[in-house]
Amino acid sequence: MTTAPLSVAIVGFGRIGRVHAQHLREHPSARLSAVVDPQVPAGSPPEVPEFDSLEALLSRGPSIQAAVVASPTALHREHVQALVEANVRVMVEKPLTANFEEDEQFADWLQVRHPKSVMLAFQRRFDGPLLRLQSWLKEGRIGRPFKFVSILEDSRLMPAGYESPGLLQDMSVHNVDELLWLAESDPISVRAQGHQLFSQAHSPVVEDYDDASLELSFEDGSIGQIFVSRNHVAGYRVESWVYGEAGLIHVGAFRQNRHEVTLECYGVDGEGSRERFPTRDYGAGVPEFLERFGEAYAGELDHFVQACLSGVAFRVGPQDARRASRVLAAAAKAVQTGEVHRWPD
């Protein structure tokens, strides 16, 4: 028996909403049934019904089974709550809400009321090179890990109209989730620094910092280091390292082939191995993050669609957002005070 395609709406048709819409239209088991945006820009699918509000979609639109929420962060809670209360399963872009306290409250509400309804769009968990890195860690290729490093540096200014809750919550949330996922642990302390160095003076988007660093300390003695910036003026930079007692693993390299991601593993004797992961060419003019993580976005959407069709729980949910948010709240406090934030402070 052939299963009918999953009927999905996109709520918010900005640059990441367009990415999800493209992957939805390419998915063999899903159908893009509606687009919600107060001002749907040119380029929206002409055959797809458009609505200027979520209320309009839910009251008079086509029947939907699932939705991707890519609206401004300040509207995430309102939109997600309305959808899950209408029995629609949701994938929501990070961050979960507009501030740390609300993240915690809303994650707990969802856990009690709708525990299987919401997936967080942490696309790095579906990235081929990072998944292979995780598998190598589990195989013990580099022994006990003692340092995790994650770097994310943009080279382009945020586009006019983009709404950011701040560099830590908007940008480093990806890196924090990556390290918590790879380390399989929560930190016991966090220290952090934030600066305004360059891009903030030229950006149409107001943020607290344009450059930040975090250091997480784990109970087993290992550490995590995160560096995020809007100031990598020479191009997009995404790299990860894991150092272990028997070697290190490295993902990505600045100015490598832009349609390929490298994964390297080296032992203490210098002998190593390398794998190459080709990336999709999305053409000119796309956001720089899509060149690196396009396949990961497609992979997370496929997981969302398949989980919705089968009724199983999502691989990543609100409690993962809550964990990352706790770390970021601690980091924000550490930046402001200049002190190490320790749990359970």
Phi, psi and omega in degrees: 000132180277130178275135178294146180296150179290130180272117189233139173252149171254123179252106185103111186244049172274206188292322178281329174299323177295321178299311180296323179296318179299313181292326176296316183292338178270348186281130184289343184246016181224158178224126175283110189257341182195152174236131179243122177193137180302327178223083181295120185284168175301144180105356176288151183302122187295334184271359184260129179300139180246141180228143182273356177205156177294324177302319179296318178298311185290335183270327185221008182271183178292158178291130178236150178256338185208162179210148172252120181264112179232028179283172176306145186306322182299341181259357185304309184298314180302314183288316180297316182297317179298321182289312182293328177287345174264014179064035176253131176278146194228138162251123183244137176293154176287159343286168185299313178223190187273351178208164187296316182297319180291325175306311184294315181297314184289322177299318179293321178298315179296320181300323181279314189268324186218066189294340182245015190264341190232134174244138175269139183274066173268085191294339182297335179289352180243013181276127184305308180298320180289326175295321178292320175304313180300318180294323177294323176298315181294330177285348180080024184301327182242020179069206181287122177289141177233350176212130177244132181231132180225126184236133177220114183226119178277152176249349184247148176292151174296139182292150177304136181097344178292137181247117183245134174279003181130154185300317183297308185287326185278324189250307186286354177302326178295315182292320179298313179298321178302313183290320177297322179293314182287320181283341181054042183198159172260146181287159175259347175203156181222135168235155185200158174222146176224146184217156166250108188252316188210295192295331184299331179288344184243353187273143173283353182253127181274126176227164179289317181224161170242006180203134182207154174224145179229147172229123180254136176248130182254160186298330182279005179096350178282163179229160172235136179238132183233133177231121179231146185200151169262009194246018180276079194295346184265004180137168183289135181231122175225116180217150176222142174229147165229125179258131178232171183293343181240015179151190179219157177236138182228132177242129175085161176198132180295136180064026168283180173307121186291350177250030180203140175243131180260147176233122184236144176226126181233137176270177182294341178272002179089344177291141183212179176221157183219139173235147179243134180244109178293145177247157183284141174270109181270003179092182184280153171082006180274159175303144185295332179292336181289327179299323181274319191245016181304313180295327178292320176298318177295322180294319179293323178294320178299317177299317179300312182298312183295321178293323177294317181293325183266347179081011182274168179288154177282154180288335181221129187224191184302328180292333174290322175296322179296317179298312180296320181296323178298318179295318181291325175297318177296320179295318179299318178295320180295322177298315184292322185264341185074012183247160173287131176265123181246147174270144006261051179301000000 
